[in-house]
Amino acid sequence: MATIDVDKNGLTDDQADIIRQTLPVVGANIGDITPNFYRRMFAAHPELLADTFNRGNQKQGAQQKALAASVATFAATLVDPEAPAPEELLARIGHKHLATGIVEEQYPIVHKHLFDAIEEVLTPEVFQGAVRDAWDAVYLEMQRVLVNFEKQLYDEAGAEPGDVFRAAEVVSRDDLSDDVVVFGVRGKDGELPGFTPGQYISVRQTMSDGARQLRQYSLVGVPGDGVLKFAVRRVRADEAANLPAGEVSNKLCDDVRVGDDIEISLPAGDLVLDTESDAPVVLISAGIGATPMVGMLNYLAANDSRRRVLSVHADRSEAADVLAAERTAAVTALANGAEKRWIEPEFMDLSAEGGVELPEDAEFYICGGNGFLQHVREQLAERGVDRSRIHFELFSPNDWLLDA
């Protein structure tokens, strides 16, 4: 199994002091650094915007904050003994890189343009000499750890670095609503790789301008039958919130039918069910964040699990909760399954007063948006759940990790 090895002593004492002193100013200027960085990088490498980065997130600025926040967060873990361990953050990044085909040769591109942007924003008088060297050491350690981890992931998948996409044929399409479709695909050139419940795939679609955009979708089926099933939620434009329509989700929902060819990546993702454990499981989700939980529930039900399982879900309306029947069917099939549901995620109350009995020593899996995740983590912390037993997946870029 791929492991992450961070050298917590990789910085000299002087470099660690410099990072402590400059981390607040870097963090305070991320809003200016990141647009500068992306403008530089996409001008030099337009293919990255067309074929690797999510153009919708770029328009919102969300993905920009995510990358910068991850570097700053990693820097904090190297110099602050009280900071959360970086392994979970790095594992999430590494799996995303596997699903998008990122290779070692692309790291220096990010390094150059990110550091040039920092220098311009902070001024060369501030970001030079020992200061720049210290931040170089942080980035190069993060790069070393991620490259080694990703090489292990590629090896485990039996793939060469970057060679992650496979040709598949759509063999089923189930329109759960106007906005949610479940697709089933089978390999065209041999059997598709297996997966662990909770993982996702990237789907690559060629857009009208020739760009090949990628999006990630959770697998909702059960491993072993040669078919990968994934759920797609249509992202509609929201002019009031300045949110563009989802390029890939709308194309899939509008255009892709049974019999069509499609490109998908190797399965990836670190929010996975420990299938060897007998510990109780609590699955907590909001909205389309239910998809990895459905995959886990279906696996547990298909394997006649005796584990205690609690499914907890919140959605904005009864009609929006299109996976409710599938969750309920899986929970009902379990010997020790239970579920609870809220309409409106902000009303989810996991406190003891809220009447939710949390199994002792359970493993908690959470999936949803940023605010929902923080809300749930705070409630679990209040109930004394150890942080090591809380696992999560963000269905949006990880920009909030800067404040974790």
Kinemage of the C-alpha trace (Angstrom):
@kinemage 1
@onewidth
@group {chain A} dominant
@subgroup {mainchain}
@vectorlist {calphas} color= white
{ca met a 1} P 0.000 0.000 0.000
{ca ala a 2} L 1.350 3.430 -0.955
{ca thr a 3} L 2.759 5.356 1.994
{ca ile a 4} L 3.697 8.977 2.612
{ca asp a 5} L 7.063 9.762 4.168
{ca val a 6} L 7.521 13.381 5.246
{ca asp a 7} L 10.893 14.511 6.559
{ca lys a 8} L 9.817 16.748 9.437
{ca asn a 9} L 13.475 17.635 9.968
{ca gly a 10} L 14.081 18.588 6.350
{ca leu a 11} L 14.447 22.290 7.123
{ca thr a 12} L 17.427 23.792 8.906
{ca asp a 13} L 16.700 25.692 12.125
{ca asp a 14} L 17.237 28.981 10.296
{ca gln a 15} L 14.893 27.954 7.478
{ca ala a 16} L 12.214 26.896 9.971
{ca asp a 17} L 12.465 30.268 11.718
{ca ile a 18} L 12.123 32.078 8.377
{ca ile a 19} L 9.017 30.053 7.490
{ca arg a 20} L 7.430 30.853 10.861
{ca gln a 21} L 8.135 34.539 10.369
{ca thr a 22} L 6.957 34.762 6.755
{ca leu a 23} L 4.038 32.327 6.759
{ca pro a 24} L 1.572 35.013 7.961
{ca val a 25} L 2.544 37.420 5.175
{ca val a 26} L 2.374 34.706 2.519
{ca gly a 27} L -1.014 33.614 3.811
{ca ala a 28} L -2.296 37.193 3.907
{ca asn a 29} L -1.308 37.710 0.268
{ca ile a 30} L -2.575 34.439 -1.209
{ca gly a 31} L -5.487 36.286 -2.812
{ca asp a 32} L -2.992 38.266 -4.890
{ca ile a 33} L -0.344 35.578 -5.342
{ca thr a 34} L -2.515 32.888 -6.836
{ca pro a 35} L -4.120 34.811 -9.744
{ca asn a 36} L -0.656 36.106 -10.615
{ca phe a 37} L 0.709 32.557 -10.545
{ca tyr a 38} L -2.000 31.116 -12.781
{ca arg a 39} L -1.766 33.958 -15.273
{ca arg a 40} L 1.956 33.278 -15.592
{ca met a 41} L 1.635 29.507 -15.836
{ca phe a 42} L -1.248 29.445 -18.306
{ca ala a 43} L 0.450 32.023 -20.508
{ca ala a 44} L 3.516 29.776 -20.700
{ca his a 45} L 1.558 26.486 -20.776
{ca pro a 46} L -1.983 27.027 -22.152
{ca glu a 47} L -2.398 23.269 -22.515
{ca leu a 48} L -2.634 22.961 -18.733
{ca leu a 49} L -5.753 25.145 -18.614
{ca ala a 50} L -7.300 23.342 -21.592
{ca asp a 51} L -6.528 19.762 -20.605
{ca thr a 52} L -5.709 19.539 -16.880
{ca phe a 53} L -7.215 22.296 -14.747
{ca asn a 54} L -10.928 22.804 -14.169
{ca arg a 55} L -11.799 25.950 -16.147
{ca gly a 56} L -14.967 26.483 -14.107
{ca asn a 57} L -13.063 26.509 -10.823
{ca gln a 58} L -10.492 28.836 -12.369
{ca lys a 59} L -13.224 31.327 -13.240
{ca gln a 60} L -14.400 31.262 -9.625
{ca gly a 61} L -10.874 31.444 -8.198
{ca ala a 62} L -11.587 28.374 -6.033
{ca gln a 63} L -8.960 26.066 -7.471
{ca gln a 64} L -6.427 28.883 -7.291
{ca lys a 65} L -6.901 29.164 -3.545
{ca ala a 66} L -6.744 25.389 -3.159
{ca leu a 67} L -3.230 24.983 -4.552
{ca ala a 68} L -1.771 27.950 -2.687
{ca ala a 69} L -3.474 26.870 0.533
{ca ser a 70} L -2.016 23.377 0.263
{ca val a 71} L 1.554 24.720 0.012
{ca ala a 72} L 1.019 27.087 2.943
{ca thr a 73} L -0.627 24.343 4.993
{ca phe a 74} L 2.269 21.982 4.307
{ca ala a 75} L 4.750 24.676 5.335
{ca ala a 76} L 2.910 25.068 8.642
{ca thr a 77} L 3.126 21.335 9.352
{ca leu a 78} L 6.919 21.453 9.000
{ca val a 79} L 7.400 24.214 11.563
{ca asp a 80} L 4.454 23.954 13.964
{ca pro a 81} L 4.328 20.880 16.252
{ca glu a 82} L 0.645 21.616 16.951
{ca ala a 83} L -0.347 21.649 13.270
{ca pro a 84} L -2.299 18.632 11.954
{ca ala a 85} L -0.154 15.931 10.349
{ca pro a 86} L 0.153 16.515 6.597
{ca glu a 87} L -0.328 12.920 5.468
{ca glu a 88} L -4.082 13.193 4.875
{ca leu a 89} L -3.713 16.388 2.849
{ca leu a 90} L -0.883 14.931 0.776
{ca ala a 91} L -2.714 11.652 0.171
{ca arg a 92} L -5.715 13.565 -1.139
{ca ile a 93} L -3.508 15.574 -3.506
{ca gly a 94} L -1.602 12.488 -4.646
{ca his a 95} L -4.751 10.560 -5.513
{ca lys a 96} L -6.133 13.556 -7.409
{ca his a 97} L -2.869 13.682 -9.366
{ca leu a 98} L -3.215 9.985 -10.203
{ca ala a 99} L -6.754 10.553 -11.504
{ca thr a 100} L -5.620 13.454 -13.686
{ca gly a 101} L -2.347 11.973 -14.932
{ca ile a 102} L 0.025 14.461 -13.299
{ca val a 103} L 3.692 13.502 -13.735
{ca glu a 104} L 6.947 14.493 -12.071
{ca glu a 105} L 8.008 16.752 -14.943
{ca gln a 106} L 5.114 19.127 -14.223
{ca tyr a 107} L 6.190 20.016 -10.682
{ca pro a 108} L 9.041 22.359 -11.755
{ca ile a 109} L 6.544 24.264 -13.930
{ca val a 110} L 4.382 25.008 -10.898
{ca his a 111} L 7.467 25.793 -8.813
{ca lys a 112} L 8.825 28.382 -11.221
{ca his a 113} L 5.617 30.308 -11.822
{ca leu a 114} L 4.400 30.134 -8.217
{ca phe a 115} L 7.648 31.472 -6.823
{ca asp a 116} L 7.913 34.171 -9.477
{ca ala a 117} L 4.409 35.261 -8.496
{ca ile a 118} L 5.283 35.318 -4.786
{ca glu a 119} L 8.351 37.417 -5.548
{ca glu a 120} L 6.336 39.918 -7.555
{ca val a 121} L 3.602 40.281 -4.943
{ca leu a 122} L 5.871 40.406 -1.893
{ca thr a 123} L 8.546 42.339 -3.869
{ca pro a 124} L 12.046 41.070 -4.662
{ca glu a 125} L 13.380 42.892 -1.597
{ca val a 126} L 11.304 40.622 0.665
{ca phe a 127} L 11.288 37.331 -1.241
{ca gln a 128} L 14.957 36.787 -1.997
{ca gly a 129} L 18.059 35.157 -0.570
{ca ala a 130} L 17.480 33.149 2.575
{ca val a 131} L 13.706 33.735 2.486
{ca arg a 132} L 13.299 32.340 -0.998
{ca asp a 133} L 15.692 29.484 -0.173
{ca ala a 134} L 13.596 28.509 2.847
{ca trp a 135} L 10.382 28.423 0.798
{ca asp a 136} L 12.236 26.516 -1.920
{ca ala a 137} L 13.071 23.883 0.682
{ca val a 138} L 9.389 23.613 1.657
{ca tyr a 139} L 8.200 23.215 -1.920
{ca leu a 140} L 10.925 20.735 -2.855
{ca glu a 141} L 10.111 18.581 0.178
{ca met a 142} L 6.423 18.628 -0.745
{ca gln a 143} L 7.351 17.734 -4.324
{ca arg a 144} L 9.627 14.897 -3.172
{ca val a 145} L 6.938 13.388 -0.955
{ca leu a 146} L 4.208 13.645 -3.586
{ca val a 147} L 6.336 12.309 -6.452
{ca asn a 148} L 7.361 9.275 -4.387
{ca phe a 149} L 3.781 8.654 -3.266
{ca glu a 150} L 2.408 8.997 -6.783
{ca lys a 151} L 5.032 6.605 -8.160
{ca gln a 152} L 3.758 4.040 -5.659
{ca leu a 153} L 0.168 4.667 -6.746
{ca tyr a 154} L 1.110 4.232 -10.408
{ca asp a 155} L 2.970 1.007 -9.561
{ca glu a 156} L 0.010 -0.363 -7.605
{ca ala a 157} L -2.258 0.430 -10.549
{ca gly a 158} L 0.148 -1.257 -12.981
{ca ala a 159} L 0.390 1.918 -15.045
{ca glu a 160} L 3.176 4.096 -16.336
{ca pro a 161} L 3.155 7.638 -14.871
{ca gly a 162} L 0.627 9.745 -16.759
{ca asp a 163} L -0.931 6.766 -18.583
{ca val a 164} L -4.197 6.752 -16.645
{ca phe a 165} L -7.004 7.039 -19.187
{ca arg a 166} L -8.855 4.034 -20.586
{ca ala a 167} L -11.385 3.672 -23.385
{ca ala a 168} L -14.817 2.582 -22.191
{ca glu a 169} L -18.312 2.113 -23.565
{ca val a 170} L -21.459 3.334 -21.861
{ca val a 171} L -23.615 0.274 -21.155
{ca ser a 172} L -26.281 1.870 -18.970
{ca arg a 173} L -27.779 5.264 -18.221
{ca asp a 174} L -30.212 5.894 -15.366
{ca asp a 175} L -31.695 9.397 -15.179
{ca leu a 176} L -32.556 9.787 -11.501
{ca ser a 177} L -33.743 13.363 -12.103
{ca asp a 178} L -33.223 16.221 -14.534
{ca asp a 179} L -29.929 16.922 -12.811
{ca val a 180} L -28.525 13.540 -11.716
{ca val a 181} L -27.588 10.676 -14.024
{ca val a 182} L -25.901 7.375 -13.153
{ca phe a 183} L -23.773 5.948 -15.969
{ca gly a 184} L -22.415 2.415 -16.218
{ca val a 185} L -19.327 1.819 -18.363
{ca arg a 186} L -17.386 -1.257 -19.479
{ca gly a 187} L -13.852 -1.393 -20.868
{ca lys a 188} L -13.416 -1.482 -24.650
{ca asp a 189} L -9.851 -2.822 -24.637
{ca gly a 190} L -10.058 -5.285 -21.784
{ca glu a 191} L -11.506 -5.255 -18.305
{ca leu a 192} L -11.426 -2.004 -16.385
{ca pro a 193} L -9.370 -1.961 -13.165
{ca gly a 194} L -10.939 -2.784 -9.842
{ca phe a 195} L -11.582 -0.198 -7.146
{ca thr a 196} L -12.125 0.224 -3.436
{ca pro a 197} L -15.537 1.476 -2.213
{ca gly a 198} L -15.411 5.257 -1.903
{ca gln a 199} L -13.069 5.906 -4.825
{ca tyr a 200} L -13.722 8.063 -7.898
{ca ile a 201} L -12.684 8.286 -11.524
{ca ser a 202} L -11.931 11.198 -13.827
{ca val a 203} L -14.057 11.474 -16.941
{ca arg a 204} L -12.472 13.264 -19.895
{ca gln a 205} L -14.632 15.048 -22.439
{ca thr a 206} L -13.561 16.991 -25.538
{ca met a 207} L -15.273 20.374 -25.588
{ca ser a 208} L -16.376 22.382 -28.616
{ca asp a 209} L -13.144 24.426 -28.576
{ca gly a 210} L -10.974 21.291 -28.539
{ca ala a 211} L -10.104 21.470 -24.844
{ca arg a 212} L -10.146 18.109 -23.054
{ca gln a 213} L -11.675 18.857 -19.676
{ca leu a 214} L -11.619 16.487 -16.705
{ca arg a 215} L -14.036 16.043 -13.828
{ca gln a 216} L -14.119 13.529 -11.001
{ca tyr a 217} L -17.150 11.365 -10.182
{ca ser a 218} L -17.599 8.862 -7.357
{ca leu a 219} L -18.176 5.199 -8.076
{ca val a 220} L -21.507 3.950 -6.741
{ca gly a 221} L -21.501 0.314 -7.830
{ca val a 222} L -19.952 -2.812 -6.344
{ca pro a 223} L -16.485 -3.953 -7.441
{ca gly a 224} L -16.116 -7.179 -9.366
{ca asp a 225} L -18.673 -7.205 -12.188
{ca gly a 226} L -16.512 -5.433 -14.780
{ca val a 227} L -18.814 -2.393 -14.892
{ca leu a 228} L -17.979 0.938 -13.275
{ca lys a 229} L -21.016 2.988 -12.284
{ca phe a 230} L -20.664 6.674 -11.475
{ca ala a 231} L -23.120 9.442 -10.670
{ca val a 232} L -23.060 12.853 -12.373
{ca arg a 233} L -24.832 15.909 -11.003
{ca arg a 234} L -25.503 18.618 -13.563
{ca val a 235} L -23.950 21.912 -12.475
{ca arg a 236} L -26.241 24.697 -13.617
{ca ala a 237} L -25.091 28.296 -14.031
{ca asp a 238} L -25.873 30.652 -11.167
{ca glu a 239} L -25.424 34.234 -12.348
{ca ala a 240} L -26.229 35.693 -8.941
{ca ala a 241} L -23.384 33.721 -7.380
{ca asn a 242} L -21.129 34.177 -10.442
{ca leu a 243} L -20.987 30.398 -10.941
{ca pro a 244} L -20.585 29.133 -14.522
{ca ala a 245} L -22.400 26.052 -15.792
{ca gly a 246} L -20.396 22.850 -15.444
{ca glu a 247} L -18.824 22.085 -18.809
{ca val a 248} L -18.382 18.343 -18.361
{ca ser a 249} L -21.471 17.586 -16.275
{ca asn a 250} L -23.804 19.275 -18.751
{ca lys a 251} L -22.155 17.582 -21.713
{ca leu a 252} L -22.478 14.174 -20.071
{ca cys a 253} L -26.114 14.702 -19.059
{ca asp a 254} L -27.140 16.181 -22.402
{ca asp a 255} L -25.132 14.194 -24.925
{ca val a 256} L -23.865 10.835 -23.668
{ca arg a 257} L -26.057 7.802 -24.323
{ca val a 258} L -25.807 4.002 -24.094
{ca gly a 259} L -23.396 2.748 -26.738
{ca asp a 260} L -21.256 5.894 -26.741
{ca asp a 261} L -17.511 5.766 -26.160
{ca ile a 262} L -16.049 7.601 -23.195
{ca glu a 263} L -12.630 8.120 -21.607
{ca ile a 264} L -12.206 7.407 -17.904
{ca ser a 265} L -9.210 7.331 -15.599
{ca leu a 266} L -7.936 4.697 -13.253
{ca pro a 267} L -9.894 4.732 -9.958
{ca ala a 268} L -8.360 6.920 -7.254
{ca gly a 269} L -9.233 8.521 -3.943
{ca asp a 270} L -8.223 8.130 -0.319
{ca leu a 271} L -11.703 8.308 1.237
{ca val a 272} L -12.091 4.545 1.085
{ca leu a 273} L -13.815 1.988 3.231
{ca asp a 274} L -11.506 -0.230 5.265
{ca thr a 275} L -12.902 -3.515 4.020
{ca glu a 276} L -10.732 -5.574 6.405
{ca ser a 277} L -12.005 -3.897 9.579
{ca asp a 278} L -14.920 -4.930 11.770
{ca ala a 279} L -15.251 -1.458 13.346
{ca pro a 280} L -18.599 0.320 13.176
{ca val a 281} L -19.040 2.727 10.260
{ca val a 282} L -20.773 6.122 10.225
{ca leu a 283} L -21.355 7.603 6.755
{ca ile a 284} L -22.228 11.317 6.783
{ca ser a 285} L -23.059 13.227 3.600
{ca ala a 286} L -24.888 16.167 2.102
{ca gly a 287} L -26.298 16.534 -1.406
{ca ile a 288} L -24.377 14.720 -4.130
{ca gly a 289} L -21.793 13.910 -1.455
{ca ala a 290} L -23.941 10.810 -0.923
{ca thr a 291} L -22.338 9.127 -3.947
{ca pro a 292} L -19.213 7.655 -2.282
{ca met a 293} L -21.397 6.641 0.660
{ca val a 294} L -23.743 4.757 -1.667
{ca gly a 295} L -20.732 2.891 -3.023
{ca met a 296} L -19.684 1.916 0.501
{ca leu a 297} L -23.216 0.917 1.515
{ca asn a 298} L -23.685 -1.208 -1.592
{ca tyr a 299} L -20.391 -2.992 -0.920
{ca leu a 300} L -21.281 -3.694 2.713
{ca ala a 301} L -24.735 -4.992 1.750
{ca ala a 302} L -23.429 -7.125 -1.131
{ca asn a 303} L -20.925 -8.755 1.229
{ca asp a 304} L -23.449 -9.399 4.030
{ca ser a 305} L -21.449 -7.310 6.465
{ca arg a 306} L -22.215 -7.733 10.171
{ca arg a 307} L -20.662 -4.370 11.015
{ca arg a 308} L -22.774 -1.725 12.694
{ca val a 309} L -23.477 0.896 10.017
{ca leu a 310} L -25.143 4.293 10.412
{ca ser a 311} L -26.011 6.299 7.294
{ca val a 312} L -26.609 10.012 7.942
{ca his a 313} L -27.602 12.311 5.077
{ca ala a 314} L -28.890 15.837 4.543
{ca asp a 315} L -30.308 17.365 1.375
{ca arg a 316} L -32.005 20.583 0.326
{ca ser a 317} L -35.337 18.890 -0.425
{ca glu a 318} L -37.030 15.507 -0.680
{ca ala a 319} L -36.933 15.735 -4.474
{ca ala a 320} L -33.214 16.547 -4.511
{ca asp a 321} L -32.323 13.434 -2.509
{ca val a 322} L -32.399 11.162 -5.552
{ca leu a 323} L -30.210 8.476 -3.978
{ca ala a 324} L -32.444 8.033 -0.924
{ca ala a 325} L -34.050 4.810 -2.152
{ca glu a 326} L -30.715 3.195 -2.947
{ca arg a 327} L -29.280 4.145 0.451
{ca thr a 328} L -32.351 2.817 2.242
{ca ala a 329} L -32.290 -0.450 0.293
{ca ala a 330} L -28.666 -1.058 1.223
{ca val a 331} L -29.201 -0.134 4.893
{ca thr a 332} L -32.246 -2.417 5.077
{ca ala a 333} L -30.210 -5.305 3.693
{ca leu a 334} L -27.602 -4.937 6.450
{ca ala a 335} L -27.879 -6.951 9.637
{ca asn a 336} L -26.933 -3.923 11.757
{ca gly a 337} L -27.816 -0.942 9.581
{ca ala a 338} L -29.607 2.272 10.498
{ca glu a 339} L -30.156 5.634 8.832
{ca lys a 340} L -31.178 9.181 9.625
{ca arg a 341} L -31.991 11.983 7.204
{ca trp a 342} L -32.414 15.751 7.349
{ca ile a 343} L -33.870 18.166 4.854
{ca glu a 344} L -31.567 21.219 4.779
{ca pro a 345} L -27.939 20.379 5.665
{ca glu a 346} L -27.604 23.170 8.251
{ca phe a 347} L -30.192 21.415 10.403
{ca met a 348} L -28.087 18.262 10.747
{ca asp a 349} L -27.667 17.803 14.489
{ca leu a 350} L -25.186 15.143 15.543
{ca ser a 351} L -25.135 16.198 19.178
{ca ala a 352} L -26.237 13.853 21.925
{ca glu a 353} L -29.248 16.136 22.431
{ca gly a 354} L -30.119 15.648 18.763
{ca gly a 355} L -30.842 11.995 19.426
{ca val a 356} L -28.150 10.529 17.164
{ca glu a 357} L -26.450 7.587 18.825
{ca leu a 358} L -22.892 7.321 17.517
{ca pro a 359} L -21.393 3.843 17.763
{ca glu a 360} L -18.371 3.649 20.026
{ca asp a 361} L -15.010 3.389 18.226
{ca ala a 362} L -16.640 3.975 14.836
{ca glu a 363} L -14.839 5.178 11.737
{ca phe a 364} L -16.477 8.329 10.326
{ca tyr a 365} L -16.605 9.082 6.597
{ca ile a 366} L -17.829 12.536 5.558
{ca cys a 367} L -18.494 13.988 2.121
{ca gly a 368} L -19.978 17.328 1.130
{ca gly a 369} L -19.147 20.983 0.668
{ca asn a 370} L -16.728 23.059 2.721
{ca gly a 371} L -19.193 24.556 5.166
{ca phe a 372} L -20.935 21.236 5.753
{ca leu a 373} L -17.659 19.464 6.452
{ca gln a 374} L -16.555 22.033 8.986
{ca his a 375} L -19.991 21.956 10.638
{ca val a 376} L -19.880 18.161 10.992
{ca arg a 377} L -16.264 18.053 12.173
{ca glu a 378} L -17.039 20.606 14.890
{ca gln a 379} L -20.002 18.534 16.115
{ca leu a 380} L -17.962 15.344 16.156
{ca ala a 381} L -15.160 17.081 18.052
{ca glu a 382} L -17.690 18.254 20.642
{ca arg a 383} L -18.716 14.628 21.106
{ca gly a 384} L -15.126 13.584 21.691
{ca val a 385} L -14.520 11.743 18.420
{ca asp a 386} L -10.787 11.411 17.843
{ca arg a 387} L -9.587 13.263 14.746
{ca ser a 388} L -7.811 10.114 13.493
{ca arg a 389} L -11.194 8.386 13.063
{ca ile a 390} L -12.645 11.163 10.875
{ca his a 391} L -12.096 10.785 7.119
{ca phe a 392} L -13.480 13.214 4.583
{ca glu a 393} L -13.765 14.148 0.931
{ca leu a 394} L -14.428 17.654 -0.336
{ca phe a 395} L -16.619 17.995 -3.401
{ca ser a 396} L -14.874 21.306 -4.040
{ca pro a 397} L -11.256 22.483 -3.972
{ca asn a 398} L -9.478 22.376 -0.615
{ca asp a 399} L -9.113 26.147 -0.084
{ca trp a 400} L -10.359 26.019 3.514
{ca leu a 401} L -7.438 23.839 4.618
{ca leu a 402} L -5.366 26.969 5.175
{ca asp a 403} L -7.394 27.507 8.350
{ca ala a 404} L -7.564 23.849 9.398
